[in-house]
Amino acid sequence: AQKITQTQPGMFVQEKEAVTLDCTYDTSDQSYGLFWYKQPSSGEMIFLIYQGSYDEQNATEGRYSLNFQKARKSANLVISASQLGDSAMYFCAMREDLGGGADGLTFGKGTHLIIQP
Amino acid sequence: NAGVTQTPKFQVLKTGQSMTLQCAQDMNHEYMSWYRQDPGMGLRLIHYSVGAGITDQGEVPNGYNVSRSTTEDFPLRLLSAAPSQTSVYFCASSYGGALNEQFFGPGTRLTVL
């Protein structure tokens, strides 16, 4: 079973609209981290936002917020007031705590977001 | 700080050739890892290291070797390149623990003919 599921392969959004990118995850660990990365056409991986499994409040970073619903195992990324520069691939990822350390990131397949003027 | 650096940026190999992808970080991170990214896929973990002298396999380790002799460096070796290893390779580093973001290098685009 996939550990990270992103159900939107592609999205078209009008500039200045808010965008929600979906992410659901599967883990039996109690301690884990959820991350969103942006990959523009230039190829680099840019960290956007992080949510720890024990965090009670949703994470926010500027225009980015993470809608964390632990019982539903979802960690959706919300981008407010989208801009043309937000056009990119967006990856949801999870890092599980192995007790003595941590595993690597497990990624979803990504959502290709295109912002239209 | 340079962050995470990778060399080379691009590489073309013939089937059966060997090569080493270099990765270095100057943030004193104990955790380092290698991922590959194929078209239409997210990144998949190849190998990782939780500190100097300690390495472990990720999801797709076959055909790759790693070693970690220093905190700063984590090279990835392809012993006998195959076309299936054509991919973009990313190195990443972080502090240990699940609650720490990983910092990624710029990637190496490898083509195996």
Contacts between the chains, C-beta under 8 A, distances in Angstrom:
chain1	res1	chain2	res2	distance
A	4	B	42	7.4
A	29	B	98	8.0
A	31	B	98	5.8
A	31	B	99	7.7
A	32	B	98	5.4
A	33	B	98	4.7
A	33	B	99	4.8
A	33	B	100	7.4
A	35	B	101	6.2
A	35	B	102	7.8
A	37	B	104	7.8
A	43	B	88	6.9
A	43	B	106	7.3
A	43	B	107	5.5
A	44	B	104	6.9
A	44	B	106	5.6
A	44	B	107	6.9
A	45	B	43	7.7
A	45	B	90	6.3
A	45	B	92	7.8
A	45	B	104	3.9
A	45	B	107	7.8
A	47	B	101	4.9
A	47	B	102	7.7
A	47	B	103	7.3
A	47	B	104	7.9
A	50	B	99	7.7
A	50	B	101	5.6
A	52	B	98	7.9
A	52	B	99	4.9
A	91	B	42	5.4
A	91	B	43	7.3
A	93	B	42	7.4
A	93	B	43	7.9
A	95	B	98	4.5
A	95	B	99	7.8
A	95	B	100	7.9
A	95	B	102	7.7
A	96	B	98	5.8
A	97	B	97	6.8
A	97	B	98	3.7
A	97	B	99	7.6
A	98	B	98	7.9
A	101	B	31	7.4
A	101	B	50	4.9
A	101	B	96	5.2
A	101	B	97	6.9
A	102	B	31	7.0
A	102	B	96	6.1
A	102	B	97	5.2
A	102	B	98	4.2
A	102	B	100	7.5
A	103	B	45	7.7
A	103	B	48	7.5
A	103	B	98	7.7
A	104	B	33	4.7
A	104	B	35	7.3
A	104	B	45	3.9
A	104	B	48	4.9
A	104	B	58	5.6
A	104	B	92	7.9
A	104	B	102	7.8
A	105	B	33	7.8
A	105	B	35	7.7
A	105	B	43	7.1
A	105	B	45	7.0
A	105	B	92	7.7
A	105	B	102	6.0
A	106	B	45	7.4
A	106	B	59	7.9
A	107	B	42	3.0
A	107	B	43	4.7
A	107	B	44	7.3
A	108	B	42	5.3
A	109	B	40	6.8
A	109	B	41	6.0
A	109	B	42	5.1
A	110	B	42	5.6
